[in-house]
Amino acid sequence: MIMTGLNLILSLLIPFSAGYTLLGFLFPNRCIGLFLKIALAFGLGLGLLSIWMLVLGICQLPFNSFVIGSPLIITAALFYFLGLRRKKVVQPTATSFIIQTRDSNQLHGSKRILHIVMMIGLIVYIALNIFYVFWRATAIPIATWDAIATVAFKAKVFYYEQSLPSLDHLPHKTYPLFVPFVQSWIAFNLGYWDNFLIKIIFPCAFLSYLIAHYKFLGHYTNRTSALLGSAILLSSNLFIYHATISYRDFFLMYFNCITVMLLVLWNNSKVNGFLILAGLFAGFATFTKLEGTAFLGVYFIIFSMINFPSKTFSIKEKLVNTMKFCIPSFGISFTFHIYKVWNKVLLEGPGIVDKTRIDLTWEKISLIPQILTSFLRNLLLSGNWNIIWLLALLSSIHLVKKRKNAEIRLILLSLILFFGLYIGVAVLTINYVWIAGAKSSTTLSRLILHFFPLSVLLIILLNYSGSPQKRGNTSP
């Protein structure tokens, strides 16, 4: 039992170390703070692990804990020493950007007591949800259909075959492999297949995202608003549920929303580390679900809205910024898609397998009102989101007053683009049946989950009445 626990910790620690030291290299001035660094290191490390396993599979090298883990340990050591060297060279400047969470305004008397009680209540509520997610994820084995058919089955094949077999031998052969790779990595370290423990990555991703969500809100508002935003996020039944099962949707949500937050932070700071990290997380999103590739268009529009109109960058710097974002994001995506073409997977009826066949007819266009109604019914009446989307709608009354707030504009633009993307998919492709047709009962909710946390960010930012976060070099 002790060895199992140690092996489980080791399976998380190795990729985490690679992600943590890479962050130390990207941010030599400690401009993101320890807790955010820890949170981002988890997703970054698992992303690097999955891409490395893809490279091993393409080269037909064996899968085992030593072959997969040793290069990650070496990479962690390399970035650690490069980060130390860079810290000596790069000195903080007057424009250094530091993520921090501010205290709320000083209160006195009964207001202060009520504020403390509210803070304690929020903390207890958040802590109980964290405990519940970790308990449920590890106490119940993989049981849901897609988790078995499209994720765990592949992970089990990788574990017992100790290699990446031909994609033709796998179910849903065109689907990206991030989650199956990571689950098989857990099994390699455990030394046996365990339907309970391989799910540990999901509650860890839940905690990682929750920290990033809290720190992002805390930077632009204060601790009270950040805690409130975290509690509102946890009030969604579907968000909690997907943190405890092995569906790929939760990790797509994780990479997707953090990518948007990183682009917003880059707009605020112009720190290169945020842009490069956003490119990596965008690439990992494409390796998580097929929808992630479509999201690249959304990310590039947001990036373009920040980069090209900017008066801060020269033309040369704008081109360099484009390369810093596009090389990791599009590079990761193209690598897997080229590998599928190489395996002749996409040549065998991609419209049927990938669900991307165009199906635009006048009849489909006439169904647009029904598609919009399906979205509204899910957002407001399904019970998956509590009253969060209603709060977002009511909070829009502050848009005129806060129209100059860049963070709000970018997050709102992101939500509009994500909704527009899925509405367009329903109209243009054969996926109508899954989004607004007979099979939309669960699929549409999972699609909305991919960007749902952005609505909570929008609610808090729109309703925050304090002074804006000061930019500059302040203590974390």
N, C-alpha and C positions, 0 to 999 in steps of 0.2 A: 504493500500500500504506500509506504514511504517512497519507494523507488518510482512508483507510478506518478506520484505527485511531483517528484523532482524532475522526471522526464517530461511531464506536462509543462512545468515551468520552463524547462530548457527549450522546449519546442516554441514557446512564445518569446523567450528572452533572446534567442539568436537573431531572428529577423528584427526584433525590436532594437537590438544594439546597432544593427546596420542602419536602420532608419534614424536612430538617435544621433549617431556620429555624422551621418550625412547632413542632418539638420544643423549640427554644430559647424560643419563646413560652410553651409549655405548662409548661416546667420552668425558670423563671428562676433558681432556686437551684442549678442544676447537680446536681440530686439523682439523676441516672441515670448519670453518668460518660460519658467521651468514647466508649469503644468500644461500649457499649450504645446510645448515641445514634446512632452511625454505622450500627450494625446495624438499628435500628428505622427510621431515616430511609430506608433502601432500600425496605422494604415500604410505608411510609407514602407515600413519593413516588410509587411506581408505582400505589398505590391512588387517590391524588388524580388522577393522569394518566388512569387508566381512567374514572373518574367524569366528568372533564371531557370526555373523548371521547364519552361517552354523551350528555352535555348538548349537545355540538356536533351529534351525530347526530340527536337529538330535534328540534333547531332547524333541521335540514337545512343546516348550514353545512359547508363543504368540509374535508376532512382534508389537512393537509400539515404539515411540520415547523414552519413559522412560525405558523400559526393555532393549532396545538396547544401549541407550546412557549412562545410569547411570554407568554401569561397566567401560565404556571407560573413564568417568570422574574420577572415583576412580583410575583406572589404571594410568591416567595422573598424579594425585596427588601422587600416590605411587612412580612412576619413578622420579618425581620431587624431592622428599625428599631423595630417594636413590641416585640420581645424586648429590645432595648437599653433602651428606655424603661421596660419593666416591671421590668427588673433594678434600676433606680434607685429604683423605688417599693417593690418587694417585698424586704424584708430577711430574711435567715435567722433562724429562731427556734429555740428549744430543741427543738422537735419536728421540725425538718427531717429529711428522710429521704434518705440517700445510698446508692446502690448501690455496693458495693465488693466486691472479691474479697480475702479474707484469706489471709495466709500460714499454712501448716501449723505445728503445734507444733515448737519447736526440738528437734532430735535431735542426738546426739553419737556419735562413733566409727563403728563398722561400720554401725549403723542409719542414720546420716546418709548414708553412702556408698551404701547400698542404696536409700535414698529418692531420692538424686540420679539414680542409674542408672535407677530406675523412671520418674522424671519425664522424663528425656531420652528413654526408650523411648516413653512416651506421646506426647510432643511430636512425635517422628519419625513415629510411626504416624499421628497426626492430619495432619501436614504431607503425608505421602505420599498419604493419601486425598484431601486437598484438591487436590493436583496432579493426581491421577487423574481426579477429577470434572471439573475444568476442561478437561483434555485430551480426555477422552471426549466431553464435551458439544459441544466445538467442532471435533473431528476427524471426527465422524460426523454426516451430515445427518439431517434428520427422516425417519424410516423406519418407525416403528410405526404401526399402523392408526389408532387413535383420534387420535393426534397429527396425522395427515394429514386424516382425515375430519371431525373436530369442531373442530380448532384452527387448523392452518396454512391450511386451505382458506378459512376465514373471514378470517383475517388477510390472505391474498393478495387476496381480494375487496375488503377495505377499502383495501389499498394501491393496487390498480389502478383501482378505482372512485373513490378519494379521497373516500369518503363512507360513511355507514351506509345501505345500501339497505333496502328493505322486508324484514322478517324472513322473509316468505314465500319470498324468493329465496335464503335461506341454509339449509344442511343443519343438522339438529337446531336448529330455529328457536327453541325455548324455552330453550336452554342459555345461561347467563350468558356475558359477553363479555370478562372481565378479561384472560385470556391472549391471545386474538386481538388485542385492542386494543393491548396492550403490544408484541406481536411486530410488528404493522404499524407502530407508532411507531419501532421500531428500523430497519425498512426505509425509512421516510420519511427518517430521518437519514442512512442509508447512501446513499440515492439510487438503490438498486436492490434487487431481491429476492435474498436469500442464505439458502439452506436450512441453512447452518452457523451464521452469525453471529447470526441471530435467536434462537438457542437460548441466547445468553449470559445471559439473565435467570435461567435455571435454576441454573447453578453459582453465580451471584451470590446467589440466594435461599438456596442451600445454605450458603454461607459466612455470610450474614447470620443465618440461623437458628442455625448452630453457635455464633456469638458470643453470641447471646441466650441460648441453652441453657447455655453455659459461665458467663456472667455471673450468670444466675439461680441456678445451683447454687453458684457461688462466693460469692454473697451469703449464702446460708443455711448453707453448710458452709465449705470452704476451697479453696485452689488445687488441692491434690492430688485431692480428691474431685471437683472440677469437671472436671479433666482426665480422670479416670477415667470420669466420666459421659459426657463427650464421646466418649471412645474406645469405650465400650460402645454408644453410639448408632451410631457408624460401623461397628460389627461386623455390622449388619444389611445383608444383600445387597440387599434390596428398597429400603431407604432410599437407598443409594448409586445403584442403578440408576435410580430415578425422578428423581434429581437430574441425570441426564444425558439424559433424553428430554423430550419436550414434552407430557406428560400434565398435565392440570389438577390432578390429585390432589396433586402436591407443593406447589403453591401453596395449596391448601385446607388441607393439613397445616400449612403455614407460618403462615397467618393464624389457623387454629384454635388451635394450641398456644400461640402468642404471646398470643392473647386470654385464654386461661386463665391464663397466667403473669402478665399485666398485672392481672387481677382479683385474683390472690393477692397481688401487690405492693400493690395498692390496699387490700386488707384489712389488710396489714401497716402501711401508711404513712398511709392516709387522704388521700393527695395527689391532688387533683382531676385532675392531668394523666394519671395512670395510668388513671383511670376513663374520661375522654374518649377517650384513646387506645385503650382496650379496646373502646369503642363503635365507633370507626372501623374497627379491625381486624375486629371482628365483622361490620360492614357489608360490608367488602371480601370476607370469606369468602362471603357470600351472592351476591356478584357473580362468584365464581369457579366454583362448581358448585351445582347445585340442592340438594345436601345441605346446603350452607351455610345455607339458609333454615331447614331443620329444626334446625340447630345453635343458632339463636337461642333456642329453647326451653331448651336446656341452659345457654346463657350466662345467660339471665334467672333460671333457678333458682339458679345459683351466685351471681349478683349479689344475689338476694333473700336468700339465706342469710347474706350479709355485711351487707347494708344494713338490712333491716327489724328483725332482732333486736338490732342494735347499740345500746348505751347511750351511745355517743359522739355520735350525731347526734340532733338534735331532729326532730319530725315534719316540720317545714318543710324541713329539710336532707335528710331521706330522700326527700321528694317531688322536691326539686331534683336529688338524685343520680340518681333514676329518669329524669328528663328528660335529664340529661347522658349517660346510657348509652343510653337508648332512641331519642333523636332521631337520632344518627348511625347506629346499628345498624339499627333498623327503617326509618329514613328512606331509607337507601341501598337496602335490600331492596325496599321498597314502590315506589320510583321505577322500578326495572326491571320489576317485575311489573305496575305500572299501564301502563307503556309497552307491554308485551306484550298487555294487555287492549285498549289503544287500537288496536293493530295487529290485533286480533281473532285473535291467535295462540292464546290460551287458550280461545277459544270453539269451536275446531275439534278436538274430541276430546282434551281435556287428559289423560284417563286413559291414552290410548295413547302420546301424545308424551312426557308428563312422567313416565310410569311411576308415577303416584300413585293409580291406580284401586283402590278398596277391594275386597279379595277374601277376606273373612273367612268361613270355613266350618268345620264341625266337622272336616272332613278336614284342613284347615290347622292347626287347634288340635292335632290328634293328631300333627302333625309337629314339635311343639316339641322333643321329645327329639332328633330328627334335626338340627334347627337348632343346638341347643346342641353336639351332637357335631361338627358341621361347624366351628363356631368353635374348639372345643378342638383338633381335628385341625390346623387352620390355625395356631393359636398355638404348638403344641408340636411338630408333626411336619412342617410344610411346608418348613422350611429357610430361610424368608424372614427370620426374626427371630433367627437364632442360638439361644442359650438364654435370651434376654432375658425372655420371658414366664415361663419356668420360674424364673428368678431373682426376678422380681416375686412369683411365688406363694410361693417359699420365704422371701422377705423379709417376708411378711405376718405371720410369727411375732412381729415387733416391733411390730405394730399396738397391742397392749394396752399396752405400755410407752410408746408415743408417741401415744396416743389424744388427748392434749391439744394436740398440735402442729397448729395451724390450717392450715399449708401442706399437711401430709400429708392432713388430712381433706378439704380442698377438691380436691386433685388426685385422691384416691381417689374422691370423689363424681363428679368429671368423668368418670373412666374408667367407672364404673358406669353413668352416664347415657348415655354414648356407646354402650356395649355394649347397654344396654337399648333405645336408639333403633333400632339396626340389627336387633336381634332382633325388635322390634315391627314394623319395616318388613317383615321376612320373613314374619311371621305375618299381618299385616293387609292387605298389598298384593300386587300381581302380581309383586313383586320377589323372591319366594321362589326362583324358578329361578336368579336371579343370585347369591343369598347362600348357599343350601344345596342348590340343585338341580343340574341338568345343566350349567349355564353358570357355576358358581361357582368354577371353577379359578383364574381371575385376578381376578375382580371382588371377591371377599371380601377378598383380600389388599390390594387398593387401598382398600377401605373401612376396614380396620383401620389402614392407613398414616395415615389422617387424624388419628388421635389416638395413634399408637404412641409418639412421643417422651415422652409423659406417663408411660409405664411406666418409662422410664429415670430420670426425675426422682424417681419414687416409690421406686425401688430405692436411689438414692443417699441420699435423705432418710431412709428407714427404717433404713439401715445406718450412717448417720453417728453416731459416738459422741462427737464433740467438743461443746463448749459451744455453745448457741444464739447466733446472731448478735445482737450488742447493737444495740438501737434507739437512734436519736438522731443528733446532728450530729457526724459524724466525717469525717476527711479522706478523699477518694476515693483 
